Amino acid sequence: MTRNPKSLDPAIAPSIRERSIVLVGLMGSGKSTIGRRLAQRLKMPFADADDEIEHAAGMTISDIFARFGEAHFRDGERRVIARLLAGRPHVLATGGGAFINDETRALILKDSLCIWLDADISTLVERVGRRSHRPLLKDRDPGEVLRELAAVRNPIYAEAHIRVSSASNPHEHTVRAILEALATWKV
């Protein structure tokens, strides 16, 4: 007889669900996929900031980057995240660069519980290779780009309240690690 891993979830304090849980990390760290699963386990709504930005702008993120540039995108991203955090608590997956913006980072750290999904470069390269919609990877070697981004961004991601490894094993392992970290988190 196999046990349902979900039945073994650690006890999460109700106060954890009183504010949003925001996932940050490099592209490919699993923020959207893990975020959806985490929200389901916590019985909280889920939102993906990138999806919300595309809906608000009426165009894809790649199109926003191409047409208006990264600075315009980051401003819209900050406004969308502020709107989402002002609403009812949920699990929010952010784009890889969202937490790098000083204003967005301050907002996330103040108004939510922030979790950094940290993954090694080889795992990230393998994951981002499955999709071709990432503007920062356009016409570049993914490993090189991710190493450059990690060098700049990882020290900033380290400001998150909690750090969880998002290894190449099944996403369920990462969800479980987040739940264990949340079970011991003091609000």
N, C-alpha and C positions, 0 to 999 in steps of 0.2 A: 504494500500500500504506500503510495507516495503522498506526501503532505503538500497541501496548497501553500506555497511560500507567502502568499498574501495573508494567510491566517496567522503567520508568525510575526507580523508587523509589530514593532515595538510601540509602546504606548506614547502617543504624542499629546502634549499638553494642549488643552483647548485654546489657550492664549496664542499658540503658534498660528492658528487659523484666523486670528483677529487682524492680521495684516498680510499683505501680499508677500509671496515668496518669489524672488527674482533670480533667474539663472543667468549667469554671465560666463564668458569664456570665449576662446577662439572658435572660428568657424570649424565645424566638424566635431566639436566637443560633445554634441548630442543634446543641446539645450532644448530644441523643439520636441524631439522624440522622447527624451527622458521627462521633459516638462509635462507632456500629455499624460504619461504613465503616472508620474508623481501626483498630478492633479486628481486623477482617477482614484488613486489610493487614499489621498487625503480628503476625497469627496469635496473638492474645491473646483471652481471653474478654471479653465485654461485659456490663456491668450498668447499669441505669438506676435511680438511687436512688429516684425517684418510684414506679416500678413495685414496687420492693422494699418501700417504705413501705406502699403499698396492699395488697400481699400480706400483710405482717406485721400490719397493722391490720384487714384484712378489710373495708375500705371505701375509697372514693375519697378523694383528697386534698381535693376540694371538700367532701365530707361531713365529713372530719376538721376542716377549717376551720370549717364551719358548726356542727358539734356541740360541738367542744372549744376552738376558737380557734387563732390562729396560734402562741401560745407553746407550747401542747401539741404542735402539729405540729412545731415546730422542735426540741423536745426529742426526739421520736421520730425525727426526721430525723437528728439528731446521733448517736443510738445506732445507727441502721441503717448510717450511713456508717462509724462506728467498726468495726462488725462486718465490713462489706465490706472495709475496708482491712486488717483483721487476717488476712484470708484470702489466698489465692494472688493474685499480681498479675493485674490486668485493666485494661481501660479502663472508667472510671466516669463516666457523665453525672450531674451533680447538678442539683437544682432551682435556680432563679435566686437564692433567698435563702439557700441552704445556706452559702455561703462568707462571708456577712455575719455569721453567728454566730461570736463570738470563739473559742469552744472548738472548733467544727467547723473553722474556718479554720486554727487552730494544728495540729490533727490532720492535715489535708490537707497543709499545708506541710511538716510533719515526716515523714510516712509515705508521700508520693507525689511524683510530678512533676505539678505543677499547670499547666494551660494555660487562659488566659483567651481565650474566643472573643468578640471585640469586634465589634459590628455597629452601624451607624448607625441612628438612630431610624426612618427611613422603611423600611429593610429589616425591622426588627423588627415594625413595625406591619403590614406586608404579610404577614409570616409568622404572627403571632399571630392575624390575622384569619381564618385558615383553620380555627381551632378555637375552641370556646367553653367549654372546661373550666377556664380559669384563674381561680382565685378572686380574685386581686388585680385582675382586670379587670371583675369583675361590676358591671354598671350604670354603667360609667365609660368615658370616651373613652380608647382604647388609647394614642394618641399622648401625651396628657397624663400618663397613668400612667407610661409608659415614660420620658418626659423626667424626671419626678420621681424615679423609681427610678435612672436613670442618674446623676443629680446626686449621689445619696447613695452608690450602690454602685460606680460606676466607679473612684473612688479606692481602694476596698477591693479590687476585682478586680485592680487594678494591682499588688497584692502577689504575684500568681501568678508562678511561675518563668518562664513564657513567655507572651507575648501574640501572638495571631494574629488577623488581620482575617477576619471571617466576612461577606464582602460578598454582594451579591445575585446574584453569578454562581453557577454550579453548585457543589454541595457538594464535588465532586471537587477543585476549586481549593483549597478550604480544607483538605481532607485532605492534599493535596500540600504546602501551606505548612507544615502541622504536621510532616509527615515531614521536610521540609527543616530546620525548626527543631530537630527531634530529632536529626538527623544531625550538627548542630554543637554540641549541648548537652553540656556537661562535667559529668558526674555528681559 
